[in-house]
Amino acid sequence: MTAVSGVELDPPPPGLELEHRTLFTREALTFLADLTTTFQDEVDRVLKLRTLRKAQLDLTGDLPGFSAATAHIRDDPDWRVSPVPGRLQCRHVDIGDLAPCDTDRFCQALKSPAQGIQVDFDDGNCPTYHNQVKGIYNVHQAVHNQFPNAPPISQAPILMLRPRAWNMVEHCMMVNGKEVPGPLHDFGLLMFHNGSLLFQNQSGPFFYLSKVESYLEARLWNQIFTWTEQKLGLPVGCIKATVLIENVLASFEMEEILFELKDHSAGLNCGIWDYSASFVNKFGHRPDFLLPDRSKYVNMEKRFLRSYMDLLVQTCHRRGALATGGMAALLLPPDKDSALYSTVLHTVTRLKLLEIKAGVDGFMVYDMDLIEPMQKLFQAHTMSDNQLNELRSDLRVTREDLLSMPAGGVTLFGLKHNIAVGVLFIEAWLTGRGHFFYKGQVEDSATAEISRSQVWQWIRHQVRLEDDGTTVTRALVQDLVREMMGHLKETIRCKTVRDEQRLATAAAMFLEVVQRTDFPEFLTTYLNLDHTFLSSQGQHQSLELRGGGELQSKL
């Protein structure tokens, strides 16, 4: 590999010399350097604007709303997003949280009947150097039809490529003396090596964009897309992206976000846990925004979440864009004749039917055994590939609807569950895994975010438990962590002293996060900049999960 001016790149992770050499060619590095140099200042600007907006909300006590400055966009009835290609018209069921460094699961997904695959470098992925190189290389192999027994990319489920969000940086590459923004690193490599071939096969390039907070960030992505298309000789508008509305501030700018991306839009997506956690992120110190126990009082049927989903569907369909729902995290047990299997399937069906009746055009599942039952659910309750004709024109969602906190308290069960998910997520990251299985469902950074957010907020407001009136304090949380260590050791099947030490480190890091005076904006940013996590990368190589067999063994 010949050096490129201004670029510093770490040597390949052990065992990935071929993959590293394939990805980081001189031409690819030159493209990445140009991309980063062109947009680094704008990336810095949008991150500073996030900080400024949060400070303004804190200092004034104001609440977000629909901006008068962009009312002309919302009030114009005539504009529409550009139509999506044929392969994006039906988005019924995607596989979610699929970290592509997990080669076996990725290949299994390529052979599945799903409409698409969320190829996840964000929530479901731990961004070690090994995982990023392996994951991007595996996408390259899939697009270039190099996986034996996998269908050609033109016949496989579409790849919805999800680069890291703006809050993440790539530690292993610097351009002009600065670490490269994580999303530019991921997007740049994915486009350079795969964009043209995906377009030739009418199978992309398609993306998910995580944690967008404003229409200005959507505008930046649109500029990146247009620049990339011109640089690679692709038609303007061939890149299509679904924006995940994961922040309460973005919920007031959905029309503006679509408008900024109208030539590149594949629609908007709504979820539950990152979005709910954003309320703590932006308003968590305010008593009026105390979020009750998520295990008992927070679900998509609550006013603030149902209003958000309804408004997203209405906004998308009004503008000719697809609206997709969140991921079913529940896992089906292996015994199809068991009562538990029926219960899990019934629960997923009920929740996803709620989304279908709200007008969504698709959603995600983690467990691939749920793909066909959910596809049949769509077929039974819809008349075509999508529900774009469901305009929801009778609906009116107000600022009060979007900001209405659900009633409810806090339970000891909910507190302990949040502690467990938070600690186990950090432990997973310290072993190079971006998601894990706990109590019959998959947990990732989204559930870890809401878990640590709630514990932080409950300590801050000294809430009382419904069970016996005990006040949630730092001391109580510390005592519960110590009490739960035996359970957590059993959960991760500690076998060595190193396993126990790593779990103890994860618990200490969790306590550090929930006890801070200032709320860390993103748990993943906090971990990605932490010395303990960075040093742990040298102690392990990627843990490649064993696909479906591993999934079932965790139930």
Solvent accessible surface area in square Angstrom, and as a share of the most:
residue,aa,sasa,rsa
1,M,137,0.61
2,T,84,0.49
3,A,87,0.68
4,V,16,0.09
5,S,110,0.71
6,G,38,0.36
7,V,22,0.13
8,E,108,0.48
9,L,33,0.16
10,D,62,0.32
11,P,106,0.67
12,P,47,0.29
13,P,9,0.06
14,P,87,0.55
15,G,60,0.58
16,L,9,0.04
17,E,85,0.38
18,L,99,0.49
19,E,19,0.09
20,H,8,0.04
21,R,146,0.53
22,T,37,0.22
23,L,0,0.00
24,F,1,0.00
25,T,45,0.26
26,R,110,0.40
27,E,109,0.49
28,A,0,0.00
29,L,3,0.02
30,T,56,0.32
31,F,8,0.03
32,L,0,0.00
33,A,11,0.09
34,D,52,0.27
35,L,0,0.00
36,T,1,0.01
37,T,81,0.47
38,T,67,0.39
39,F,14,0.06
40,Q,23,0.10
41,D,112,0.58
42,E,61,0.28
43,V,2,0.01
44,D,36,0.19
45,R,113,0.41
46,V,3,0.02
47,L,59,0.29
48,K,143,0.61
49,L,57,0.29
50,R,16,0.06
51,T,95,0.55
52,L,94,0.47
53,R,67,0.24
54,K,50,0.21
55,A,40,0.31
56,Q,93,0.41
57,L,14,0.07
58,D,60,0.31
59,L,155,0.77
60,T,84,0.49
61,G,44,0.43
62,D,81,0.42
63,L,56,0.28
64,P,8,0.05
65,G,22,0.22
66,F,72,0.30
67,S,47,0.31
68,A,93,0.72
69,A,80,0.62
70,T,8,0.05
71,A,28,0.22
72,H,126,0.56
73,I,13,0.07
74,R,39,0.14
75,D,104,0.54
76,D,57,0.29
77,P,82,0.51
78,D,115,0.60
79,W,26,0.09
80,R,121,0.44
81,V,9,0.05
82,S,35,0.23
83,P,116,0.73
84,V,22,0.13
85,P,52,0.33
86,G,64,0.62
87,R,71,0.26
88,L,0,0.00
89,Q,60,0.27
90,C,30,0.18
91,R,2,0.01
92,H,13,0.06
93,V,0,0.00
94,D,2,0.01
95,I,0,0.00
96,G,0,0.00
97,D,3,0.02
98,L,0,0.00
99,A,7,0.05
100,P,0,0.00
101,C,12,0.07
102,D,7,0.04
103,T,27,0.16
104,D,84,0.44
105,R,7,0.03
106,F,0,0.00
107,C,25,0.15
108,Q,70,0.31
109,A,0,0.00
110,L,4,0.02
111,K,113,0.48
112,S,18,0.12
113,P,72,0.45
114,A,7,0.05
115,Q,48,0.21
116,G,0,0.00
117,I,0,0.00
118,Q,4,0.02
119,V,0,0.00
120,D,0,0.00
121,F,1,0.01
122,D,16,0.08
123,D,7,0.04
124,G,0,0.00
125,N,3,0.01
126,C,1,0.01
127,P,11,0.07
128,T,4,0.02
129,Y,23,0.09
130,H,28,0.12
131,N,2,0.01
132,Q,0,0.00
133,V,1,0.01
134,K,36,0.15
135,G,0,0.00
136,I,0,0.00
137,Y,26,0.10
138,N,3,0.01
139,V,0,0.00
140,H,26,0.12
141,Q,31,0.14
142,A,6,0.04
143,V,0,0.00
144,H,59,0.26
145,N,81,0.42
146,Q,103,0.46
147,F,29,0.12
148,P,110,0.69
149,N,134,0.69
150,A,24,0.19
151,P,42,0.26
152,P,56,0.35
153,I,3,0.02
154,S,43,0.28
155,Q,133,0.59
156,A,1,0.01
157,P,7,0.04
158,I,2,0.01
159,L,2,0.01
160,M,0,0.00
161,L,1,0.00
162,R,7,0.02
163,P,1,0.01
164,R,6,0.02
165,A,2,0.02
166,W,4,0.01
167,N,22,0.11
168,M,6,0.03
169,V,42,0.24
170,E,5,0.02
171,H,47,0.21
172,C,18,0.11
173,M,1,0.00
174,M,60,0.27
175,V,6,0.03
176,N,97,0.50
177,G,52,0.50
178,K,94,0.40
179,E,61,0.27
180,V,0,0.00
181,P,6,0.04
182,G,0,0.00
183,P,0,0.00
184,L,0,0.00
185,H,2,0.01
186,D,0,0.00
187,F,0,0.00
188,G,0,0.00
189,L,0,0.00
190,L,1,0.00
191,M,1,0.01
192,F,60,0.25
193,H,28,0.13
194,N,1,0.00
195,G,0,0.00
196,S,44,0.29
197,L,51,0.26
198,L,1,0.01
199,F,79,0.33
200,Q,127,0.56
201,N,44,0.22
202,Q,140,0.62
203,S,2,0.01
204,G,5,0.05
205,P,1,0.00
206,F,2,0.01
207,F,0,0.00
208,Y,1,0.01
209,L,1,0.00
210,S,6,0.04
211,K,14,0.06
212,V,0,0.00
213,E,6,0.03
214,S,18,0.12
215,Y,49,0.18
216,L,50,0.25
217,E,3,0.02
218,A,0,0.00
219,R,98,0.36
220,L,4,0.02
221,W,6,0.02
222,N,36,0.18
223,Q,80,0.36
224,I,0,0.00
225,F,0,0.00
226,T,36,0.21
227,W,48,0.17
228,T,0,0.00
229,E,0,0.00
230,Q,122,0.54
231,K,103,0.44
232,L,44,0.22
233,G,67,0.64
234,L,18,0.09
235,P,65,0.41
236,V,90,0.52
237,G,13,0.12
238,C,14,0.08
239,I,0,0.00
240,K,10,0.04
241,A,1,0.00
242,T,1,0.00
243,V,1,0.01
244,L,9,0.04
245,I,0,0.00
246,E,18,0.08
247,N,8,0.04
248,V,0,0.00
249,L,1,0.01
250,A,0,0.00
251,S,1,0.01
252,F,2,0.01
253,E,14,0.06
254,M,5,0.02
255,E,20,0.09
256,E,1,0.00
257,I,0,0.00
258,L,1,0.01
259,F,62,0.26
260,E,26,0.12
261,L,2,0.01
262,K,65,0.27
263,D,71,0.37
264,H,1,0.00
265,S,2,0.02
266,A,2,0.02
267,G,0,0.00
268,L,0,0.00
269,N,4,0.02
270,C,2,0.01
271,G,21,0.20
272,I,40,0.20
273,W,49,0.17
274,D,17,0.09
275,Y,1,0.01
276,S,0,0.00
277,A,8,0.06
278,S,6,0.04
279,F,0,0.00
280,V,2,0.01
281,N,15,0.08
282,K,2,0.01
283,F,0,0.00
284,G,1,0.01
285,H,70,0.31
286,R,32,0.12
287,P,101,0.64
288,D,120,0.62
289,F,13,0.06
290,L,57,0.28
291,L,0,0.00
292,P,4,0.02
293,D,0,0.00
294,R,17,0.06
295,S,55,0.35
296,K,113,0.48
297,Y,42,0.16
298,V,7,0.04
299,N,49,0.25
300,M,23,0.10
301,E,85,0.38
302,K,63,0.27
303,R,126,0.46
304,F,1,0.00
305,L,0,0.00
306,R,68,0.25
307,S,11,0.07
308,Y,0,0.00
309,M,0,0.00
310,D,12,0.06
311,L,21,0.10
312,L,0,0.00
313,V,0,0.00
314,Q,29,0.13
315,T,6,0.03
316,C,0,0.00
317,H,6,0.02
318,R,85,0.31
319,R,0,0.00
320,G,34,0.32
321,A,3,0.02
322,L,4,0.02
323,A,0,0.00
324,T,4,0.02
325,G,0,0.00
326,G,13,0.12
327,M,51,0.23
328,A,10,0.08
329,A,24,0.19
330,L,43,0.21
331,L,2,0.01
332,L,2,0.01
333,P,14,0.09
334,P,92,0.58
335,D,77,0.40
336,K,140,0.59
337,D,137,0.71
338,S,28,0.18
339,A,86,0.67
340,L,109,0.54
341,Y,30,0.11
342,S,67,0.44
343,T,78,0.45
344,V,14,0.08
345,L,48,0.24
346,H,123,0.55
347,T,41,0.24
348,V,3,0.02
349,T,38,0.22
350,R,116,0.43
351,L,59,0.29
352,K,8,0.03
353,L,37,0.19
354,L,34,0.17
355,E,12,0.05
356,I,3,0.01
357,K,141,0.60
358,A,0,0.00
359,G,2,0.02
360,V,0,0.00
361,D,0,0.00
362,G,0,0.00
363,F,3,0.01
364,M,10,0.04
365,V,0,0.00
366,Y,1,0.01
367,D,3,0.02
368,M,23,0.10
369,D,73,0.38
370,L,0,0.00
371,I,1,0.01
372,E,93,0.42
373,P,41,0.26
374,M,1,0.01
375,Q,19,0.09
376,K,131,0.56
377,L,19,0.10
378,F,1,0.00
379,Q,123,0.54
380,A,77,0.59
381,H,89,0.40
382,T,15,0.09
383,M,196,0.87
384,S,67,0.43
385,D,76,0.40
386,N,25,0.13
387,Q,23,0.10
388,L,46,0.23
389,N,145,0.74
390,E,87,0.39
391,L,93,0.46
392,R,50,0.18
393,S,100,0.65
394,D,133,0.69
395,L,42,0.21
396,R,197,0.72
397,V,18,0.10
398,T,33,0.19
399,R,94,0.34
400,E,108,0.48
401,D,26,0.14
402,L,0,0.00
403,L,18,0.09
404,S,27,0.17
405,M,37,0.16
406,P,20,0.13
407,A,92,0.71
408,G,45,0.43
409,G,22,0.21
410,V,4,0.02
411,T,18,0.10
412,L,63,0.31
413,F,120,0.50
414,G,1,0.01
415,L,0,0.00
416,K,60,0.25
417,H,26,0.12
418,N,0,0.00
419,I,0,0.00
420,A,0,0.00
421,V,0,0.00
422,G,0,0.00
423,V,0,0.00
424,L,2,0.01
425,F,0,0.00
426,I,0,0.00
427,E,3,0.01
428,A,0,0.00
429,W,3,0.01
430,L,9,0.05
431,T,11,0.07
432,G,5,0.04
433,R,43,0.16
434,G,5,0.05
435,H,9,0.04
436,F,15,0.06
437,F,17,0.07
438,Y,10,0.04
439,K,122,0.52
440,G,23,0.22
441,Q,40,0.18
442,V,3,0.02
443,E,0,0.00
444,D,10,0.05
445,S,3,0.02
446,A,16,0.13
447,T,8,0.04
448,A,0,0.00
449,E,8,0.04
450,I,0,0.00
451,S,0,0.00
452,R,2,0.01
453,S,1,0.00
454,Q,0,0.00
455,V,0,0.00
456,W,11,0.04
457,Q,0,0.00
458,W,0,0.00
459,I,28,0.14
460,R,92,0.34
461,H,44,0.20
462,Q,117,0.52
463,V,16,0.09
464,R,164,0.60
465,L,9,0.04
466,E,79,0.36
467,D,89,0.46
468,D,108,0.56
469,G,29,0.27
470,T,53,0.31
471,T,36,0.21
472,V,0,0.00
473,T,44,0.25
474,R,138,0.51
475,A,60,0.46
476,L,34,0.17
477,V,1,0.00
478,Q,51,0.23
479,D,69,0.36
480,L,10,0.05
481,V,5,0.03
482,R,158,0.58
483,E,117,0.52
484,M,11,0.05
485,M,35,0.15
486,G,43,0.41
487,H,77,0.35
488,L,0,0.00
489,K,68,0.29
490,E,135,0.61
491,T,42,0.25
492,I,43,0.22
493,R,133,0.49
494,C,32,0.19
495,K,171,0.72
496,T,76,0.44
497,V,106,0.61
498,R,150,0.55
499,D,27,0.14
500,E,76,0.34
501,Q,110,0.49
502,R,54,0.20
503,L,0,0.00
504,A,51,0.40
505,T,47,0.27
506,A,0,0.00
507,A,6,0.05
508,A,60,0.47
509,M,13,0.06
510,F,1,0.00
511,L,30,0.15
512,E,85,0.38
513,V,1,0.01
514,V,2,0.01
515,Q,58,0.26
516,R,106,0.39
517,T,109,0.63
518,D,103,0.53
519,F,36,0.15
520,P,17,0.11
521,E,72,0.32
522,F,20,0.08
523,L,2,0.01
524,T,13,0.07
525,T,33,0.19
526,Y,40,0.15
527,L,1,0.01
528,N,3,0.02
529,L,107,0.53
530,D,30,0.16
531,H,145,0.65
532,T,49,0.28
533,F,0,0.00
534,L,63,0.31
535,S,50,0.32
536,S,11,0.07
537,Q,43,0.19
538,G,75,0.73
539,Q,118,0.53
540,H,44,0.19
541,Q,99,0.44
542,S,20,0.13
543,L,92,0.46
544,E,73,0.33
545,L,27,0.13
546,R,159,0.58
547,G,7,0.07
548,G,26,0.25
549,G,51,0.49
550,E,18,0.08
551,L,6,0.03
552,Q,50,0.22
553,S,46,0.29
554,K,69,0.29
555,L,75,0.37
